[in-house]
């Protein structure tokens, strides 16, 4: 397996492993949460804005946000 090395000097996010290891969450839901957690604290969440920055459409994003709420 190829070793991945990330230099962490600027522009990185520290997140909890708790949700990353939650087997009830899909990988897409985990990825969405990781992305949202990387945003500035004053960022307002708009599904349409998330859809503008990703390949998934608004309905897929809504599904994953609901998955994260439960």
Secondary structure, 3 states (H helix, E strand, C coil): CCCCCCCCCCCCCCCCHHHHCCCCCCHHHHHHHHHHHHCCCCCCCCHHHHHHCCCCCHHHHHHHHHHHHC
